[in-house]
Each structure stands twice: as structure tokens, then as C-alpha cells.
């Protein structure tokens, strides 16, 4: 095959990024936005030693999974991966991805994969958005999301994953920028002021936090922006600046400055009240988070008054949601502000059996306050990179009765599980959870116990 060749191709599989996979002349061919069962005319656009990449020129016959996309920006915007197929097909792909990672990376065969927990809503579920600002080649303001695997901004005025209120806020900020000629940050020259719009939404109370990420210490016409946002008749209760003057593609800087309203917004999760600050980790799909936490609760219910160690606890959502059926909850988190929020959340919900401490989870053995190994549950919800070897070794030393591993990355989950199971743990349940419909991400709950 050569570049620009056009071939006929049958799609036999789709990976977790929504890319179809077929074979032609014993060569693997990857085709974005394809579906299992598609018969396609494909133009080759990239060649490698072991595979080629093509793009769809013509759909000769469609997969039964294929649907018409409901988004004008798909697939140019890199936010979604599955708007060209049915939600049922998406769930099958995500379940198979979890299964494949555990088998291929972890080497596991004898385990049961539970049915994936689906989401009632596949649109308008995200409660947090970070929206980059830029200018196109003509100098016009653009505002949207990065294209897949790039820092190229795709101008997008109506994201289907976000609350509709976010679109109105973005439009208002764009008007303010144009009317008052506010400068926009340029990554190459490290000049200009506005970098990102950062929005948070509390689903139950409706409260909204607006934050502008700026390459500076302040913004011009601050009062005009605040007044304009307040006139939108939305429930905006908090407006911040985030100071990020570093030459980096990291979105948020370390300093937040409140320029109007409350320091935090309030939401309810599992019948508990949580205060959310700009930096707080809070699941972006609140309704699915409730399902995830209740699934954990149901699967450790056989333990009477367990002692729970909640690692990477954030603002305490998992531990506090389990506190009523626990003897004691100890949360561990390295971010100081999150620990302060977690303890305040325990106090405001009148929960007296929960405590949260600030330290690196890898040092938890020295900080452990829970002593009854026979009734101990450890819950870990690490970042995408998974657990450090030191943390895994410390958990093995603590010897919990049950280990619950919540993962947003099946690959690092499988890697870590292999070590846990080599050291005496057994997989009891594997439960995929679709926290992020239409995207390439899937959450997994793993329940492990020590071998008898």
C-alpha cells in the first residue's frame, strides 16, 4: 500500500478511542469514526511499519451500530469518541476494553466481568469545563476545545456534554472580550492575557462558579464583567481569577483570587452536602458518581461496621458516603485544601466517625490510625498513572480484609492488579462504570480480598 491509495475495507473491531480496525493484505488498518461491520472505501493517509491509517471516503454499507452524529463539531473536536455509534455499542466497546486490559496486561483469565453500569443521561452531564481561548489565522477569537491529540483549538459554541448554562456564560465572556478588546494568550509567544474559561456547576443546587485563567495578576474592566455575568439570570454565585503566568500547557496556576461572590459552591451527593472550591476534585458526572459509590457500599455490606481507609480521598466524597455503615473512616490526601474541605464536609454533615489527614498516600503506613485488620477496608481511587510500587507494598503490609480499587485507566489498573494478586490478593468482582458517555473514558470498580 502507498499513501493516497483507496482500498475496500471491512471493519472488524473498534478500539476505546472510537477508531475502527480492519485488515488489508495482512496489514492492520486504523480508520477513525468507523463502526464494527462497516464496509468502507478508505483512503490511506499515513503509513507505518506495522500499520496504516486511513480515512473514510465512502460508506459502502453501514454497521447496524452506526447512527447519525448529533453534534456539529464531531469528530473535529477531541472531546467525544462515540457519537457515530449507538450508546449500546459504546458500552460493549468499553466493557471489552476493560476485559482486554485485564487479560492482555494483567494476564488474568479466571474472573467474571459484571455488566457495565450505564448512564441515564448521555448529554449535558459534565459539571466542570476548562475551555481554551485563542485566535485563528485571521485574528478572530476562537473558543472551544482542543482537537484530538493536539493543542489546536476547535471553535465550538455548543458542547452537548456540558450544562446549557455554560454556553450562555461562554457567549457572555466572548462578548466582553470583543467589546472591550481584551487580549488573548498566545502559547508560542507567551503573550496576551486570557488563557482559559473554567466553569463548575452544582447539579442539585444549580450554583455556578466562573473562573478566568489569566497570564497576569488582574483583568481590565473587572466590574463590567462581573455585572454582565450577574445580569444573565443564571445562578452564578462565585467568580474567580486563576493566576497562571508560567510558559506551560498546564491549565491552572497555583493561585486563585476571588473577585466576587462566595468562595465555594454547594452540591448534594448521596444525600450529603459538599462544598466545592475551585481546586476540589469532584466527579464530573454527579449522578453516575452516586451509582459508583452505592455499588461500593453494596459490595462491602457483608462486613459489619468496617474500618475504612480512603486513599486519594479528595474532598471526602467516597469515605463520607460510606460513613453511616462504617465504624471509622480515615481519608488520606496530599492536597492540603482538599483535606480541609473534607473535614469541613464531615463537620457540616454531622459525621463524627470520619477524619481526613494530609500526607502522601505512599507514607500511609506511618500515618495509619486504623488497627483492626480483620475488619478493614482500603479504598483507592488513584490518578490515571495508577499506584506507586511503594503504595502497593504498604497496602500489602496493612493486610486489609477487602481492597476496593476504583480506576479511570484500565491499563494501569491491570498492571497494579498483577502485583496485588502475586502478593496474596484475589479478584472477587470487576464492575465497569460508564462515568463519561460518548468519550473514550471508562471507570472500573475492582473488589479484591486476601486469599484464605
C-alpha positions as CSV (number, residue, x, y, z in Angstrom):
1,X,0.0,0.0,0.0
2,X,1.0,3.6,-0.7
3,X,-0.1,6.9,0.7
4,X,-3.3,8.1,-1.1
5,X,-4.3,4.6,-2.2
6,X,-8.0,3.9,-1.9
7,X,-9.0,0.4,-0.7
8,X,-12.1,-1.5,0.3
9,X,-12.1,-2.4,4.0
10,X,-14.3,-4.4,6.4
11,X,-14.2,-3.1,10.0
12,X,-13.9,-6.0,12.5
13,X,-13.3,-4.1,15.7
14,X,-13.3,-0.6,17.3
15,X,-10.8,0.5,20.0
16,X,-11.5,2.6,23.0
17,X,-10.8,5.8,21.1
18,X,-13.6,5.1,18.6
19,X,-11.1,4.1,15.8
20,X,-12.2,1.2,13.6
21,X,-9.8,-1.7,12.9
22,X,-9.6,-3.8,9.8
23,X,-7.0,-5.8,7.8
24,X,-5.9,-5.4,4.2
25,X,-3.2,-7.5,2.6
26,X,-2.1,-8.7,6.2
27,X,-1.7,-5.1,7.3
28,X,-3.7,-3.6,10.2
29,X,-5.6,-0.5,9.1
30,X,-7.0,2.1,11.6
31,X,-9.9,4.2,10.5
32,X,-11.3,6.9,12.8
33,X,-15.1,7.2,13.2
34,X,-15.7,3.7,11.9
35,X,-18.1,1.1,13.3
36,X,-17.9,-2.7,13.6
37,X,-19.5,-4.2,10.5
38,X,-18.9,-1.2,8.3
39,X,-17.8,-1.9,4.7
40,X,-15.9,1.2,3.6
41,X,-13.8,2.8,0.8
42,X,-10.8,4.1,2.7
43,X,-8.0,6.5,1.6
44,X,-4.6,5.8,3.1
45,X,-3.2,8.9,4.8
46,X,-0.4,7.5,6.9
47,X,1.9,4.5,6.7
48,X,4.0,2.8,9.4
49,X,6.0,-0.4,9.6
50,X,3.2,-2.4,11.3
51,X,0.0,-0.5,10.5
52,X,-1.5,2.2,8.3
53,X,-4.1,4.9,9.0
54,X,-6.9,5.7,6.6
55,X,-9.9,8.0,6.4
56,X,-13.4,7.1,5.2
57,X,-14.0,8.1,1.6
58,X,-17.3,6.3,1.2
59,X,-19.6,4.0,3.4
60,X,-20.5,1.1,1.1
61,X,-22.7,-0.5,3.7
62,X,-23.3,0.7,7.3
63,X,-22.8,-1.2,10.5
64,X,-26.0,-1.8,12.5
65,X,-24.3,0.2,15.3
66,X,-23.8,3.3,13.1
67,X,-26.0,6.4,13.8
68,X,-26.0,10.0,12.6
69,X,-24.0,12.2,14.9
70,X,-26.0,14.8,16.9
71,X,-23.0,17.1,17.2
72,X,-21.9,19.6,14.5
73,X,-18.3,19.6,15.9
74,X,-17.8,15.8,15.9
75,X,-15.2,14.3,15.2
76,X,-13.1,17.5,14.8
77,X,-13.4,18.3,18.5
78,X,-11.4,15.8,20.6
79,X,-13.9,15.6,23.4
80,X,-16.0,12.7,22.2
81,X,-15.2,9.3,20.6
82,X,-18.5,7.6,20.0
83,X,-21.1,10.0,18.6
84,X,-21.2,7.9,15.4
85,X,-22.5,4.7,17.0
86,X,-25.3,3.8,19.4
87,X,-24.9,4.0,23.1
88,X,-25.4,0.2,23.5
89,X,-22.4,-0.3,21.1
90,X,-20.3,2.2,23.0
91,X,-21.0,0.2,26.3
92,X,-19.9,-3.0,24.6
93,X,-16.6,-1.4,23.5
94,X,-15.9,-0.1,26.9
95,X,-16.6,-3.4,28.6
96,X,-14.4,-5.2,26.1
97,X,-11.6,-2.6,26.7
98,X,-11.6,-3.4,30.5
99,X,-11.7,-7.1,29.8
100,X,-8.9,-6.8,27.2
101,X,-6.6,-4.8,29.5
102,X,-7.0,-7.3,32.4
103,X,-6.3,-10.3,30.1
104,X,-3.6,-8.8,28.0
105,X,-1.7,-6.6,30.5
106,X,-2.6,-8.3,33.8
107,X,-2.6,-11.9,32.5
108,X,-5.9,-12.6,34.2
109,X,-8.3,-15.2,32.8
110,X,-10.5,-16.7,35.5
111,X,-12.6,-13.7,36.5
112,X,-16.2,-12.6,35.9
113,X,-16.8,-9.2,34.3
114,X,-20.0,-7.7,35.7
115,X,-22.4,-5.8,33.3
116,X,-21.3,-2.3,32.8
117,X,-23.3,0.3,34.8
118,X,-24.7,2.6,32.2
119,X,-25.6,6.3,32.4
120,X,-29.2,7.5,32.3
121,X,-28.0,10.7,30.6
122,X,-25.5,10.7,27.7
123,X,-25.6,14.5,27.2
124,X,-25.4,17.6,29.5
125,X,-23.9,15.6,32.4
126,X,-20.5,17.3,32.9
127,X,-20.3,19.7,35.9
128,X,-16.9,21.0,35.1
129,X,-15.4,22.6,31.9
130,X,-12.0,24.0,31.0
131,X,-12.3,25.9,27.7
132,X,-9.2,27.3,25.9
133,X,-9.2,30.6,24.2
134,X,-7.2,31.6,21.1
135,X,-7.2,33.4,17.8
136,X,-7.4,31.8,14.4
137,X,-5.1,32.7,11.4
138,X,-7.3,35.7,10.6
139,X,-7.0,37.0,14.2
140,X,-10.6,36.2,15.1
141,X,-11.5,35.0,18.6
142,X,-11.9,31.2,18.9
143,X,-13.2,29.4,21.9
144,X,-13.9,25.7,22.3
145,X,-11.9,22.5,22.8
146,X,-8.6,21.0,21.6
147,X,-8.7,18.7,18.7
148,X,-7.7,15.1,19.3
149,X,-4.1,14.6,20.4
150,X,-3.3,18.3,19.7
151,X,-3.3,21.9,21.0
152,X,-5.3,23.1,18.0
153,X,-8.5,24.8,19.3
154,X,-11.7,23.7,17.6
155,X,-14.1,26.7,17.8
156,X,-17.2,25.3,19.5
157,X,-20.2,27.3,20.8
158,X,-22.5,24.5,21.9
159,X,-21.0,21.4,23.6
160,X,-23.5,18.6,24.2
161,X,-21.7,17.3,27.2
162,X,-22.0,20.5,29.3
163,X,-25.0,22.1,31.0
164,X,-26.7,24.5,28.7
165,X,-26.0,27.4,31.1
166,X,-22.2,27.0,30.3
167,X,-22.9,28.0,26.7
168,X,-24.6,31.3,27.8
169,X,-21.7,32.1,30.1
170,X,-19.1,31.5,27.4
171,X,-21.1,33.7,25.0
172,X,-21.2,36.5,27.6
173,X,-17.4,36.3,28.2
174,X,-16.8,36.3,24.4
175,X,-18.9,39.5,24.1
176,X,-16.9,41.1,26.9
177,X,-13.7,40.2,25.2
178,X,-14.7,41.6,21.9
179,X,-16.4,44.8,23.2
180,X,-13.5,45.8,25.4
181,X,-10.7,44.4,23.3
182,X,-9.3,42.0,25.9
183,X,-6.1,40.4,24.8
184,X,-5.9,36.6,24.3
185,X,-3.0,34.4,25.4
186,X,-0.7,33.0,22.7
187,X,1.2,29.8,23.6
188,X,4.1,30.4,21.2
189,X,5.0,34.0,22.2
190,X,3.8,33.7,25.9
191,X,1.9,37.0,25.5
192,X,-1.7,38.0,26.0
193,X,-3.9,37.8,29.0
194,X,-6.8,35.3,28.9
195,X,-5.9,31.7,28.7
196,X,-9.0,29.6,29.6
197,X,-12.5,29.8,30.9
198,X,-13.0,27.4,33.8
199,X,-16.6,26.6,34.9
200,X,-18.1,24.5,37.7
201,X,-21.7,23.6,38.3
202,X,-23.5,22.1,41.3
203,X,-26.3,19.9,39.8
204,X,-28.7,19.9,42.8
205,X,-28.4,23.5,44.0
206,X,-27.8,24.9,40.5
207,X,-24.9,27.1,41.8
208,X,-22.2,28.0,39.2
209,X,-18.6,29.1,39.7
210,X,-16.9,31.1,36.9
211,X,-13.1,31.4,36.7
212,X,-10.9,33.1,34.2
213,X,-7.4,31.7,33.9
214,X,-5.1,34.7,33.1
215,X,-1.5,35.3,32.3
216,X,-1.3,38.2,34.8
217,X,-2.4,39.4,38.2
218,X,-5.7,41.1,37.2
219,X,-8.1,41.8,34.4
220,X,-9.2,45.1,32.9
221,X,-12.8,46.1,33.2
222,X,-13.3,43.6,36.0
223,X,-16.5,45.3,37.4
224,X,-18.1,45.4,33.9
225,X,-17.5,41.6,33.5
226,X,-18.9,40.8,37.0
227,X,-22.0,43.0,36.4
228,X,-22.6,41.5,33.0
229,X,-22.3,37.9,34.2
230,X,-24.7,38.7,37.1
231,X,-27.3,40.0,34.7
232,X,-27.5,36.7,32.8
233,X,-30.2,35.5,35.3
234,X,-28.2,32.3,35.9
235,X,-27.3,31.1,39.4
236,X,-23.7,32.4,39.2
237,X,-22.6,32.7,42.9
238,X,-18.8,32.8,42.6
239,X,-16.4,34.5,40.2
240,X,-12.6,33.9,40.4
241,X,-9.3,34.6,38.6
242,X,-6.7,31.9,38.4
243,X,-3.2,33.3,38.0
244,X,-1.1,31.3,35.6
245,X,1.9,33.3,34.3
246,X,4.1,30.2,33.5
247,X,5.1,29.2,30.0
248,X,3.3,25.8,30.2
249,X,0.3,24.0,28.8
250,X,-0.8,23.1,32.4
251,X,-4.2,24.9,32.6
252,X,-4.4,26.1,36.2
253,X,-1.9,28.1,38.2
254,X,-1.5,27.7,41.9
255,X,-3.2,31.0,43.0
256,X,-6.9,31.7,42.9
257,X,-8.3,35.2,43.5
258,X,-12.0,35.6,44.4
259,X,-13.3,38.8,42.7
260,X,-17.0,38.4,43.5
261,X,-19.3,36.1,45.5
262,X,-18.8,33.0,47.6
263,X,-15.6,31.1,48.0
264,X,-17.3,27.7,47.3
265,X,-20.4,26.3,45.6
266,X,-22.5,23.7,47.3
267,X,-23.8,20.4,45.9
268,X,-25.5,17.3,47.3
269,X,-24.2,13.8,46.6
270,X,-25.6,10.6,48.3
271,X,-27.8,12.8,50.5
272,X,-24.7,14.6,51.8
273,X,-23.8,18.3,51.4
274,X,-20.4,19.1,49.8
275,X,-18.7,22.4,49.4
276,X,-16.6,22.6,46.3
277,X,-13.7,25.0,45.9
278,X,-12.0,25.9,42.6
279,X,-9.3,23.2,43.1
280,X,-11.5,20.5,44.7
281,X,-11.7,17.1,43.0
282,X,-15.3,16.3,42.4
283,X,-16.6,13.7,40.0
284,X,-17.7,15.4,36.8
285,X,-20.8,13.2,36.4
286,X,-22.6,13.5,39.8
287,X,-25.4,11.1,39.0
288,X,-23.0,8.3,38.0
289,X,-20.8,9.1,41.0
290,X,-23.8,8.2,43.2
291,X,-24.2,4.9,41.4
292,X,-20.5,4.2,41.7
293,X,-20.4,4.9,45.5
294,X,-23.6,2.9,46.2
295,X,-22.1,0.0,44.2
296,X,-19.1,0.1,46.5
297,X,-21.4,0.3,49.6
298,X,-23.5,-2.7,48.4
299,X,-20.4,-4.8,47.8
300,X,-18.8,-4.3,51.2
301,X,-22.1,-4.6,53.1
302,X,-21.2,-8.1,54.3
303,X,-18.7,-6.5,56.7
304,X,-20.3,-5.3,59.9
305,X,-19.0,-1.8,60.9
306,X,-15.8,-2.0,58.9
307,X,-12.9,0.4,59.4
308,X,-12.4,2.2,56.1
309,X,-9.1,3.7,54.8
310,X,-10.0,6.1,51.9
311,X,-6.9,6.9,49.9
312,X,-6.7,9.7,47.4
313,X,-9.8,10.9,49.2
314,X,-10.1,14.4,47.7
315,X,-12.9,16.3,49.5
316,X,-14.1,13.0,51.1
317,X,-17.0,12.1,48.9
318,X,-16.4,8.3,48.9
319,X,-15.5,7.9,52.6
320,X,-18.3,10.2,53.8
321,X,-20.9,8.4,51.6
322,X,-19.9,5.1,53.3
323,X,-19.5,6.5,56.8
324,X,-23.0,5.6,58.1
325,X,-22.3,1.9,57.7
326,X,-18.7,2.1,59.0
327,X,-17.1,2.1,62.4
328,X,-14.5,4.6,61.4
329,X,-13.3,6.3,58.2
330,X,-9.8,7.7,57.7
331,X,-9.1,9.7,54.5
332,X,-5.7,10.4,53.1
333,X,-4.9,13.1,50.5
334,X,-1.8,15.1,49.6
335,X,-3.6,18.4,48.6
336,X,-4.0,20.5,51.8
337,X,-7.1,22.4,50.6
338,X,-8.9,19.2,49.7
339,X,-8.2,17.8,53.2
340,X,-9.5,21.0,54.8
341,X,-12.7,20.7,52.6
342,X,-13.1,17.1,53.5
343,X,-13.0,17.8,57.3
344,X,-15.4,20.7,56.9
345,X,-17.7,18.4,54.8
346,X,-17.7,15.9,57.7
347,X,-18.5,18.6,60.2
348,X,-21.3,20.2,58.2
349,X,-22.9,16.8,57.7
350,X,-22.6,16.0,61.4
351,X,-20.4,12.9,60.7
352,X,-18.3,12.2,63.7
353,X,-16.6,8.9,62.8
354,X,-14.6,10.3,59.9
355,X,-11.2,12.0,59.8
356,X,-9.0,13.3,57.0
357,X,-5.3,13.8,57.1
358,X,-2.8,15.5,54.7
359,X,0.1,13.3,53.6
360,X,1.4,11.4,50.6
361,X,-0.5,8.1,50.3
362,X,2.8,6.3,49.9
363,X,3.6,7.2,53.5
364,X,0.3,5.9,54.9
365,X,1.9,3.1,56.9
366,X,3.4,5.6,59.3
367,X,0.2,7.6,59.4
368,X,-2.2,4.6,59.9
369,X,-4.7,5.1,62.7
370,X,-6.8,2.0,61.9
371,X,-5.7,-1.1,63.7
372,X,-8.3,-3.9,63.3
373,X,-7.0,-5.8,60.2
374,X,-9.8,-8.4,60.4
375,X,-12.5,-5.8,59.5
376,X,-10.5,-3.3,57.5
377,X,-11.4,-2.0,54.0
378,X,-9.0,0.0,51.9
379,X,-10.4,2.1,49.0
380,X,-8.0,3.5,46.5
381,X,-9.0,5.9,43.7
382,X,-5.7,7.0,42.2
383,X,-5.0,9.3,39.2
384,X,-4.6,7.8,35.7
385,X,-1.0,6.8,36.3
386,X,-2.2,4.3,38.9
387,X,-0.4,3.4,42.2
388,X,3.3,3.6,43.0
389,X,5.1,0.4,44.0
390,X,5.7,1.8,47.5
391,X,1.9,2.3,48.0
392,X,1.2,-1.2,46.8
393,X,3.8,-2.6,49.1
394,X,2.3,-0.6,52.1
395,X,-1.2,-1.8,51.3
396,X,0.0,-5.4,51.3
397,X,1.7,-4.9,54.7
398,X,-1.5,-3.5,56.2
399,X,-3.4,-6.6,55.0
400,X,-6.9,-5.3,54.6
401,X,-9.8,-7.7,54.6
402,X,-11.1,-6.1,51.4
403,X,-9.4,-3.8,48.9
404,X,-11.6,-1.7,46.6
405,X,-9.7,-0.3,43.6
406,X,-11.5,2.5,41.7
407,X,-9.7,3.2,38.4
408,X,-10.1,5.6,35.5
409,X,-7.4,3.8,33.5
410,X,-7.9,0.0,32.8
411,X,-4.3,-0.3,31.6
412,X,-2.6,0.9,34.9
413,X,-5.3,-0.9,36.8
414,X,-4.3,-4.2,35.2
415,X,-0.6,-3.5,35.8
416,X,-1.2,-2.8,39.6
417,X,-3.6,-5.8,40.0
418,X,-1.0,-8.2,38.7
419,X,1.3,-7.2,41.6
420,X,-1.5,-7.3,44.2
421,X,-2.5,-10.8,43.1
422,X,1.1,-12.0,43.1
423,X,1.2,-10.9,46.8
424,X,-1.9,-12.8,48.0
425,X,-5.0,-11.0,46.8
426,X,-7.8,-12.5,44.7
427,X,-10.2,-10.7,42.4
428,X,-13.8,-11.0,43.6
429,X,-15.6,-8.6,41.2
430,X,-14.9,-6.4,38.2
431,X,-17.5,-3.8,37.6
432,X,-17.1,-1.3,34.7
433,X,-19.0,2.0,35.2
434,X,-19.7,4.5,32.3
435,X,-18.9,7.8,34.0
436,X,-18.3,9.7,30.8
437,X,-20.7,8.8,28.0
438,X,-19.7,9.4,24.4
439,X,-16.0,9.8,25.4
440,X,-13.2,7.3,25.4
441,X,-13.0,7.0,29.2
442,X,-14.4,4.2,31.4
443,X,-14.2,3.8,35.2
444,X,-13.8,0.4,36.8
445,X,-14.5,-0.9,40.4
446,X,-12.4,-3.8,41.4
447,X,-13.0,-5.8,44.6
448,X,-10.2,-7.9,46.0
449,X,-9.8,-9.9,49.1
450,X,-6.9,-11.8,50.6
451,X,-6.6,-15.4,49.9
452,X,-7.9,-17.5,52.7
